Amino acid sequence: MSVPNTLKARMARGDQSLIVSIGRILHHNLVQIIAMKGGIHGFWFDLEHIDFATADLEIGVLAARAHGVDTFVRMPKTTYHRVTQVLEAGVGGLMAAQIKTLDEAREFADWCRFAPLGSRGLNTLGYDAGYGQLSLPQFIESANRQAWVGIQIETAESLECVEQIAALSTVDFLFLGPADLSVALGVPGEFLHPKCTAAIERIGRACANHGKGWGVVPFGPEHTDYCVAHGCRMLSVGADVRILNLGIESMQQGFAKYFSK
């Protein structure tokens, strides 16, 4: 089943998107349970903090796609072949973590598209080429057109060149990593500290000036509202472990008198 309303399309229209991260518990049933509840527009799978196998990633993406929900992957800037493997698994987009320089952002984005727009390695036997059903010209055209590439702004260095990163034609969106950036700015966990709000405003301006969208992992209502007020249109409102913890806490509260014994 295709994804008719992709995160890329939603961001281009300026629609608000709610997404959930899968960073520890990659199981197709968990993906389906969350998707079937409704209201979620996408999942992002975290390959920065855990190394999900490609086969497991394919199944997770398939489970999301079965319910018309889009996906993307966050990953470290490692090597081009891992980027290619993830794209061939059928994800809707890719996002690079811990980028520090304009050159690093450009290189990662280049890995996500075929020449002449980039330098992606070519193989027509993955999902995105219809498992060999698309011709080379068809595959290159569709892959380059559908590519959705993000750069995470979470280091002091990337913040200093955020305008140039947003200006790259091969970068489609930015994503604020508020926790890491607060640490980098010397105010860990103070997400509404003037240094952090100035960063939010700077990212918002950079994206607005270059017609790009941006997303965030928000921390609380006030932080969420501040980001949205400065152009954020993609909110990562849940995570697999947090959702599980909330479920356990709800159970404990509902049966509190029995848990206390």
Contacts in CASP RR format, 6 or more apart in sequence:
PFRMAT RR
TARGET T0000
AUTHOR 0000-0000-0000
METHOD contacts of the structure
MODEL  1
MSVPNTLKARMARGDQSLIVSIGRILHHNLVQIIAMKGGIHGFWFDLEHI
DFATADLEIGVLAARAHGVDTFVRMPKTTYHRVTQVLEAGVGGLMAAQIK
TLDEAREFADWCRFAPLGSRGLNTLGYDAGYGQLSLPQFIESANRQAWVG
IQIETAESLECVEQIAALSTVDFLFLGPADLSVALGVPGEFLHPKCTAAI
ERIGRACANHGKGWGVVPFGPEHTDYCVAHGCRMLSVGADVRILNLGIES
MQQGFAKYFSK
1 65 0 8 1.000
1 66 0 8 1.000
1 67 0 8 1.000
1 68 0 8 1.000
2 65 0 8 1.000
2 68 0 8 1.000
3 65 0 8 1.000
3 68 0 8 1.000
3 69 0 8 1.000
3 70 0 8 1.000
3 92 0 8 1.000
4 68 0 8 1.000
5 41 0 8 1.000
5 68 0 8 1.000
5 70 0 8 1.000
6 70 0 8 1.000
6 92 0 8 1.000
6 148 0 8 1.000
7 17 0 8 1.000
7 19 0 8 1.000
7 41 0 8 1.000
7 42 0 8 1.000
7 70 0 8 1.000
7 72 0 8 1.000
7 92 0 8 1.000
7 93 0 8 1.000
7 148 0 8 1.000
7 234 0 8 1.000
8 70 0 8 1.000
8 92 0 8 1.000
8 93 0 8 1.000
8 146 0 8 1.000
8 148 0 8 1.000
8 172 0 8 1.000
10 16 0 8 1.000
10 17 0 8 1.000
10 41 0 8 1.000
10 233 0 8 1.000
11 17 0 8 1.000
11 172 0 8 1.000
11 173 0 8 1.000
11 213 0 8 1.000
11 233 0 8 1.000
11 234 0 8 1.000
14 213 0 8 1.000
14 233 0 8 1.000
15 233 0 8 1.000
16 228 0 8 1.000
16 233 0 8 1.000
16 234 0 8 1.000
16 235 0 8 1.000
17 41 0 8 1.000
17 42 0 8 1.000
17 233 0 8 1.000
17 234 0 8 1.000
17 235 0 8 1.000
18 39 0 8 1.000
18 40 0 8 1.000
18 41 0 8 1.000
18 42 0 8 1.000
18 235 0 8 1.000
18 237 0 8 1.000
19 40 0 8 1.000
19 41 0 8 1.000
19 42 0 8 1.000
19 43 0 8 1.000
19 44 0 8 1.000
19 234 0 8 1.000
19 235 0 8 1.000
19 236 0 8 1.000
19 237 0 8 1.000
19 238 0 8 1.000
20 34 0 8 1.000
20 40 0 8 1.000
20 42 0 8 1.000
20 43 0 8 1.000
20 44 0 8 1.000
20 236 0 8 1.000
20 237 0 8 1.000
20 238 0 8 1.000
20 239 0 8 1.000
20 240 0 8 1.000
20 243 0 8 1.000
21 43 0 8 1.000
21 44 0 8 1.000
21 45 0 8 1.000
21 46 0 8 1.000
21 74 0 8 1.000
21 217 0 8 1.000
21 236 0 8 1.000
21 238 0 8 1.000
21 239 0 8 1.000
21 240 0 8 1.000
22 30 0 8 1.000
22 31 0 8 1.000
22 43 0 8 1.000
22 44 0 8 1.000
22 45 0 8 1.000
22 46 0 8 1.000
22 60 0 8 1.000
22 239 0 8 1.000
22 240 0 8 1.000
23 45 0 8 1.000
23 46 0 8 1.000
23 49 0 8 1.000
23 50 0 8 1.000
23 52 0 8 1.000
23 239 0 8 1.000
23 240 0 8 1.000
23 241 0 8 1.000
24 50 0 8 1.000
24 240 0 8 1.000
24 241 0 8 1.000
25 240 0 8 1.000
25 241 0 8 1.000
25 244 0 8 1.000
26 45 0 8 1.000
26 52 0 8 1.000
26 56 0 8 1.000
26 57 0 8 1.000
26 60 0 8 1.000
26 240 0 8 1.000
27 60 0 8 1.000
28 59 0 8 1.000
28 60 0 8 1.000
28 62 0 8 1.000
28 63 0 8 1.000
29 63 0 8 1.000
30 240 0 8 1.000
31 43 0 8 1.000
31 60 0 8 1.000
31 63 0 8 1.000
31 64 0 8 1.000
32 63 0 8 1.000
32 66 0 8 1.000
32 67 0 8 1.000
34 40 0 8 1.000
34 43 0 8 1.000
34 243 0 8 1.000
35 43 0 8 1.000
35 63 0 8 1.000
35 64 0 8 1.000
35 67 0 8 1.000
35 68 0 8 1.000
35 69 0 8 1.000
36 67 0 8 1.000
40 69 0 8 1.000
41 69 0 8 1.000
41 70 0 8 1.000
42 64 0 8 1.000
42 69 0 8 1.000
42 70 0 8 1.000
42 71 0 8 1.000
42 72 0 8 1.000
43 60 0 8 1.000
43 64 0 8 1.000
43 69 0 8 1.000
43 70 0 8 1.000
43 71 0 8 1.000
44 71 0 8 1.000
44 72 0 8 1.000
44 73 0 8 1.000
44 74 0 8 1.000
44 95 0 8 1.000
44 236 0 8 1.000
45 52 0 8 1.000
45 57 0 8 1.000
45 60 0 8 1.000
45 61 0 8 1.000
45 71 0 8 1.000
45 72 0 8 1.000
45 73 0 8 1.000
45 74 0 8 1.000
45 91 0 8 1.000
46 73 0 8 1.000
46 74 0 8 1.000
47 57 0 8 1.000
47 73 0 8 1.000
47 74 0 8 1.000
47 75 0 8 1.000
47 76 0 8 1.000
47 86 0 8 1.000
48 74 0 8 1.000
48 75 0 8 1.000
48 76 0 8 1.000
48 97 0 8 1.000
48 98 0 8 1.000
54 85 0 8 1.000
54 86 0 8 1.000
54 89 0 8 1.000
57 73 0 8 1.000
57 86 0 8 1.000
57 89 0 8 1.000
57 91 0 8 1.000
58 89 0 8 1.000
58 90 0 8 1.000
58 127 0 8 1.000
60 71 0 8 1.000
61 71 0 8 1.000
61 89 0 8 1.000
61 90 0 8 1.000
61 91 0 8 1.000
61 92 0 8 1.000
64 70 0 8 1.000
64 71 0 8 1.000
65 71 0 8 1.000
70 92 0 8 1.000
71 90 0 8 1.000
71 91 0 8 1.000
71 92 0 8 1.000
71 93 0 8 1.000
72 91 0 8 1.000
72 92 0 8 1.000
72 93 0 8 1.000
72 94 0 8 1.000
72 95 0 8 1.000
72 148 0 8 1.000
73 86 0 8 1.000
73 91 0 8 1.000
73 93 0 8 1.000
73 94 0 8 1.000
73 95 0 8 1.000
74 95 0 8 1.000
74 96 0 8 1.000
74 97 0 8 1.000
74 152 0 8 1.000
74 175 0 8 1.000
75 82 0 8 1.000
75 83 0 8 1.000
75 86 0 8 1.000
75 94 0 8 1.000
75 95 0 8 1.000
75 96 0 8 1.000
75 97 0 8 1.000
76 96 0 8 1.000
76 97 0 8 1.000
76 98 0 8 1.000
77 96 0 8 1.000
77 97 0 8 1.000
77 98 0 8 1.000
77 99 0 8 1.000
77 104 0 8 1.000
77 107 0 8 1.000
77 108 0 8 1.000
80 111 0 8 1.000
80 119 0 8 1.000
80 120 0 8 1.000
80 121 0 8 1.000
81 121 0 8 1.000
83 94 0 8 1.000
83 108 0 8 1.000
83 111 0 8 1.000
83 112 0 8 1.000
83 120 0 8 1.000
84 111 0 8 1.000
84 120 0 8 1.000
84 121 0 8 1.000
84 123 0 8 1.000
86 94 0 8 1.000
87 93 0 8 1.000
87 94 0 8 1.000
87 112 0 8 1.000
87 120 0 8 1.000
87 128 0 8 1.000
87 143 0 8 1.000
88 123 0 8 1.000
88 125 0 8 1.000
88 126 0 8 1.000
88 127 0 8 1.000
88 128 0 8 1.000
88 129 0 8 1.000
89 126 0 8 1.000
89 127 0 8 1.000
90 126 0 8 1.000
90 127 0 8 1.000
90 128 0 8 1.000
92 146 0 8 1.000
92 148 0 8 1.000
93 112 0 8 1.000
93 147 0 8 1.000
93 148 0 8 1.000
93 149 0 8 1.000
93 150 0 8 1.000
94 108 0 8 1.000
94 112 0 8 1.000
94 148 0 8 1.000
94 149 0 8 1.000
94 150 0 8 1.000
95 149 0 8 1.000
95 150 0 8 1.000
95 151 0 8 1.000
95 152 0 8 1.000
95 173 0 8 1.000
95 175 0 8 1.000
96 104 0 8 1.000
96 105 0 8 1.000
96 108 0 8 1.000
96 150 0 8 1.000
96 151 0 8 1.000
96 152 0 8 1.000
97 152 0 8 1.000
97 154 0 8 1.000
98 152 0 8 1.000
98 154 0 8 1.000
98 155 0 8 1.000
98 180 0 8 1.000
99 105 0 8 1.000
99 108 0 8 1.000
99 151 0 8 1.000
99 152 0 8 1.000
99 153 0 8 1.000
99 155 0 8 1.000
99 158 0 8 1.000
99 165 0 8 1.000
100 155 0 8 1.000
100 157 0 8 1.000
100 158 0 8 1.000
101 157 0 8 1.000
101 158 0 8 1.000
101 161 0 8 1.000
102 161 0 8 1.000
102 164 0 8 1.000
102 165 0 8 1.000
102 168 0 8 1.000
105 151 0 8 1.000
105 158 0 8 1.000
105 165 0 8 1.000
105 168 0 8 1.000
105 171 0 8 1.000
106 168 0 8 1.000
106 170 0 8 1.000
108 149 0 8 1.000
108 151 0 8 1.000
109 118 0 8 1.000
109 149 0 8 1.000
109 150 0 8 1.000
109 151 0 8 1.000
109 168 0 8 1.000
109 170 0 8 1.000
109 171 0 8 1.000
110 117 0 8 1.000
110 118 0 8 1.000
110 119 0 8 1.000
110 120 0 8 1.000
110 170 0 8 1.000
111 118 0 8 1.000
111 119 0 8 1.000
111 120 0 8 1.000
112 118 0 8 1.000
112 120 0 8 1.000
112 147 0 8 1.000
112 149 0 8 1.000
112 170 0 8 1.000
113 120 0 8 1.000
113 143 0 8 1.000
113 144 0 8 1.000
113 147 0 8 1.000
113 149 0 8 1.000
113 170 0 8 1.000
114 120 0 8 1.000
114 121 0 8 1.000
114 122 0 8 1.000
114 140 0 8 1.000
114 143 0 8 1.000
114 144 0 8 1.000
117 144 0 8 1.000
117 170 0 8 1.000
118 170 0 8 1.000
120 143 0 8 1.000
122 136 0 8 1.000
122 140 0 8 1.000
123 129 0 8 1.000
124 130 0 8 1.000
124 132 0 8 1.000
124 134 0 8 1.000
124 136 0 8 1.000
124 139 0 8 1.000
125 131 0 8 1.000
125 132 0 8 1.000
126 132 0 8 1.000
128 139 0 8 1.000
128 142 0 8 1.000
128 143 0 8 1.000
128 146 0 8 1.000
129 139 0 8 1.000
129 143 0 8 1.000
134 142 0 8 1.000
147 172 0 8 1.000
148 172 0 8 1.000
148 173 0 8 1.000
149 170 0 8 1.000
149 171 0 8 1.000
149 172 0 8 1.000
149 173 0 8 1.000
150 171 0 8 1.000
150 172 0 8 1.000
150 173 0 8 1.000
150 174 0 8 1.000
150 175 0 8 1.000
151 158 0 8 1.000
151 165 0 8 1.000
151 171 0 8 1.000
151 173 0 8 1.000
151 174 0 8 1.000
151 175 0 8 1.000
152 158 0 8 1.000
152 174 0 8 1.000
152 175 0 8 1.000
152 176 0 8 1.000
152 177 0 8 1.000
153 159 0 8 1.000
153 162 0 8 1.000
153 165 0 8 1.000
153 174 0 8 1.000
153 175 0 8 1.000
153 176 0 8 1.000
153 177 0 8 1.000
153 181 0 8 1.000
153 199 0 8 1.000
153 203 0 8 1.000
154 176 0 8 1.000
154 177 0 8 1.000
154 178 0 8 1.000
154 179 0 8 1.000
154 180 0 8 1.000
154 181 0 8 1.000
154 184 0 8 1.000
155 180 0 8 1.000
155 181 0 8 1.000
155 184 0 8 1.000
156 181 0 8 1.000
156 184 0 8 1.000
156 185 0 8 1.000
158 165 0 8 1.000
159 181 0 8 1.000
159 184 0 8 1.000
159 199 0 8 1.000
159 202 0 8 1.000
159 203 0 8 1.000
162 174 0 8 1.000
162 202 0 8 1.000
162 203 0 8 1.000
162 206 0 8 1.000
163 206 0 8 1.000
163 209 0 8 1.000
163 210 0 8 1.000
165 171 0 8 1.000
165 174 0 8 1.000
165 206 0 8 1.000
166 174 0 8 1.000
166 206 0 8 1.000
166 207 0 8 1.000
166 209 0 8 1.000
166 210 0 8 1.000
166 212 0 8 1.000
167 210 0 8 1.000
171 212 0 8 1.000
172 212 0 8 1.000
172 213 0 8 1.000
173 207 0 8 1.000
173 212 0 8 1.000
173 213 0 8 1.000
173 214 0 8 1.000
173 215 0 8 1.000
173 234 0 8 1.000
174 203 0 8 1.000
174 206 0 8 1.000
174 207 0 8 1.000
174 212 0 8 1.000
174 213 0 8 1.000
174 214 0 8 1.000
174 215 0 8 1.000
175 214 0 8 1.000
175 215 0 8 1.000
175 216 0 8 1.000
175 234 0 8 1.000
176 199 0 8 1.000
176 200 0 8 1.000
176 203 0 8 1.000
176 214 0 8 1.000
176 215 0 8 1.000
176 216 0 8 1.000
176 217 0 8 1.000
176 227 0 8 1.000
176 232 0 8 1.000
177 216 0 8 1.000
177 217 0 8 1.000
178 189 0 8 1.000
178 191 0 8 1.000
178 196 0 8 1.000
178 216 0 8 1.000
178 217 0 8 1.000
178 218 0 8 1.000
178 219 0 8 1.000
178 223 0 8 1.000
179 188 0 8 1.000
179 189 0 8 1.000
179 217 0 8 1.000
179 219 0 8 1.000
181 196 0 8 1.000
181 199 0 8 1.000
182 188 0 8 1.000
182 189 0 8 1.000
182 190 0 8 1.000
182 191 0 8 1.000
182 193 0 8 1.000
182 196 0 8 1.000
183 189 0 8 1.000
185 193 0 8 1.000
185 195 0 8 1.000
185 196 0 8 1.000
185 199 0 8 1.000
186 195 0 8 1.000
187 193 0 8 1.000
187 195 0 8 1.000
187 196 0 8 1.000
189 219 0 8 1.000
190 196 0 8 1.000
191 219 0 8 1.000
191 223 0 8 1.000
192 222 0 8 1.000
192 223 0 8 1.000
192 226 0 8 1.000
197 226 0 8 1.000
200 226 0 8 1.000
200 227 0 8 1.000
200 230 0 8 1.000
200 232 0 8 1.000
201 230 0 8 1.000
203 214 0 8 1.000
203 230 0 8 1.000
204 214 0 8 1.000
204 230 0 8 1.000
204 231 0 8 1.000
204 232 0 8 1.000
205 230 0 8 1.000
206 212 0 8 1.000
207 213 0 8 1.000
207 214 0 8 1.000
207 231 0 8 1.000
208 231 0 8 1.000
213 231 0 8 1.000
213 233 0 8 1.000
213 234 0 8 1.000
214 231 0 8 1.000
214 232 0 8 1.000
214 233 0 8 1.000
214 234 0 8 1.000
215 227 0 8 1.000
215 232 0 8 1.000
215 233 0 8 1.000
215 234 0 8 1.000
215 235 0 8 1.000
215 236 0 8 1.000
216 227 0 8 1.000
216 232 0 8 1.000
216 234 0 8 1.000
216 235 0 8 1.000
216 236 0 8 1.000
217 236 0 8 1.000
218 224 0 8 1.000
218 227 0 8 1.000
218 235 0 8 1.000
218 236 0 8 1.000
218 237 0 8 1.000
224 235 0 8 1.000
227 235 0 8 1.000
228 235 0 8 1.000
252 259 0 8 1.000
END
